[in-house]
Amino acid sequence: MKKLIELKVNGEEYEIAADVNRTLLEVLREELGFTGSKEACDLGACGACTVLMDGRPVLSCLTLAIEAQGKDILTIEGLAKEGELHPLQKSFVDHGAIQCGFCTPGMIMTGKALLDRNLSPTEDEIREAISGNLCRCTGYVKIIEAVKVTAEQQT
């Protein structure tokens, strides 16, 4: 059964007719063209599909699109402003935290949520924050470094 769903993604309003059992990930990728969030495990175990909903990281593969009505959704595509990378995106590039790139959008969104609530996270706090995001290339050291450096630059 389709239902009219109103979503606010990256500051823009969208109105789509979607089946009520469609996940936010499916709607973002297939209906709205936001393909930065990756479809990987479809079980909520890897974090590749992480987006921010009202500033909190959520697994979009486990979130129904209809549950996102009235919420602010931020995807990796919404971070760059006027052609300029977000500081965390730039730090990931500068510190080699992007290896194959598959986990990168989820890692960055999770890292952003952490930095939005904690301007000076410890390494342990960074590790805990990204613990739900899997990196197949085992690039955690560089990812943690990128988040830490971004925090230091913002304080």
LINTA-V75179 format. One record per residue. RES is the residue in one letter. OMEGA is omega in degrees with one decimal (none if undefined). NEAR is the number of other ideal C-beta (glycine too) atoms within 10 Angstrom. Layout:
# LINTA-V75179
res->RES omega->OMEGA near->NEAR
res->RES omega->OMEGA near->NEAR
This chain:
# LINTA-V75179
res->M omega->179.2 near->5
res->K omega->177.6 near->10
res->K omega->176.7 near->13
res->L omega->-177.6 near->10
res->I omega->176.3 near->22
res->E omega->-179.1 near->11
res->L omega->173.1 near->23
res->K omega->-176.6 near->15
res->V omega->178.8 near->21
res->N omega->176.7 near->16
res->G omega->-179.7 near->9
res->E omega->178.2 near->10
res->E omega->178.2 near->8
res->Y omega->175.2 near->16
res->E omega->-177.8 near->8
res->I omega->171.9 near->15
res->A omega->-177.3 near->9
res->A omega->173.7 near->20
res->D omega->-175.6 near->14
res->V omega->179.2 near->11
res->N omega->178.8 near->10
res->R omega->178.0 near->18
res->T omega->176.0 near->23
res->L omega->178.3 near->29
res->L omega->179.7 near->24
res->E omega->-179.2 near->19
res->V omega->178.8 near->25
res->L omega->-175.4 near->26
res->R omega->-169.0 near->19
res->E omega->-177.7 near->14
res->E omega->-174.0 near->16
res->L omega->176.3 near->18
res->G omega->176.5 near->9
res->F omega->-173.3 near->22
res->T omega->179.2 near->14
res->G omega->175.8 near->19
res->S omega->-172.1 near->24
res->K omega->173.6 near->22
res->E omega->-176.5 near->17
res->A omega->-172.5 near->18
res->C omega->-174.8 near->14
res->D omega->-179.9 near->15
res->L omega->-177.5 near->9
res->G omega->-175.4 near->15
res->A omega->-171.4 near->13
res->C omega->178.9 near->22
res->G omega->-178.0 near->24
res->A omega->-176.9 near->25
res->C omega->-174.3 near->29
res->T omega->171.2 near->31
res->V omega->175.9 near->30
res->L omega->175.8 near->21
res->M omega->-173.7 near->18
res->D omega->175.3 near->11
res->G omega->-178.2 near->12
res->R omega->178.8 near->11
res->P omega->175.5 near->22
res->V omega->176.3 near->21
res->L omega->-174.3 near->24
res->S omega->176.5 near->30
res->C omega->-180.0 near->23
res->L omega->-177.8 near->15
res->T omega->176.0 near->20
res->L omega->-180.0 near->18
res->A omega->-179.0 near->25
res->I omega->177.4 near->18
res->E omega->-177.0 near->14
res->A omega->177.5 near->24
res->Q omega->178.1 near->13
res->G omega->179.5 near->9
res->K omega->173.3 near->18
res->D omega->179.5 near->15
res->I omega->175.9 near->27
res->L omega->176.9 near->21
res->T omega->178.9 near->23
res->I omega->179.7 near->24
res->E omega->-177.8 near->17
res->G omega->-177.3 near->19
res->L omega->-178.9 near->20
res->A omega->179.8 near->12
res->K omega->177.3 near->8
res->E omega->177.3 near->4
res->G omega->179.8 near->5
res->E omega->177.1 near->10
res->L omega->171.1 near->14
res->H omega->-179.8 near->16
res->P omega->179.5 near->17
res->L omega->175.6 near->23
res->Q omega->-179.9 near->22
res->K omega->179.6 near->16
res->S omega->176.6 near->24
res->F omega->178.6 near->26
res->V omega->-175.5 near->12
res->D omega->-175.7 near->14
res->H omega->176.7 near->19
res->G omega->-179.5 near->13
res->A omega->177.4 near->27
res->I omega->177.9 near->20
res->Q omega->177.2 near->15
res->C omega->175.8 near->10
res->G omega->-175.5 near->11
res->F omega->-178.9 near->17
res->C omega->-170.0 near->27
res->T omega->-179.3 near->23
res->P omega->179.3 near->25
res->G omega->177.9 near->28
res->M omega->-178.8 near->29
res->I omega->-179.1 near->26
res->M omega->177.2 near->27
res->T omega->177.8 near->24
res->G omega->178.1 near->29
res->K omega->179.1 near->23
res->A omega->177.6 near->20
res->L omega->-177.2 near->21
res->L omega->176.8 near->21
res->D omega->-179.0 near->11
res->R omega->-177.7 near->11
res->N omega->-175.9 near->13
res->L omega->-178.3 near->11
res->S omega->-178.4 near->11
res->P omega->173.3 near->19
res->T omega->177.1 near->11
res->E omega->178.3 near->11
res->D omega->178.0 near->9
res->E omega->176.4 near->15
res->I omega->179.0 near->23
res->R omega->179.6 near->14
res->E omega->-178.7 near->12
res->A omega->-177.2 near->21
res->I omega->-175.5 near->23
res->S omega->177.7 near->11
res->G omega->180.0 near->15
res->N omega->-179.7 near->23
res->L omega->174.5 near->18
res->C omega->-178.6 near->22
res->R omega->-178.6 near->12
res->C omega->-176.8 near->13
res->T omega->-179.4 near->10
res->G omega->-173.7 near->21
res->Y omega->-177.5 near->18
res->V omega->-179.3 near->12
res->K omega->177.4 near->18
res->I omega->178.9 near->29
res->I omega->178.3 near->21
res->E omega->-179.4 near->19
res->A omega->179.0 near->27
res->V omega->-179.0 near->29
res->K omega->179.4 near->20
res->V omega->178.4 near->18
res->T omega->178.4 near->24
res->A omega->-179.2 near->22
res->E omega->-179.1 near->11
res->Q omega->-177.4 near->11
res->Q omega->-178.6 near->11
res->T omega->none near->8
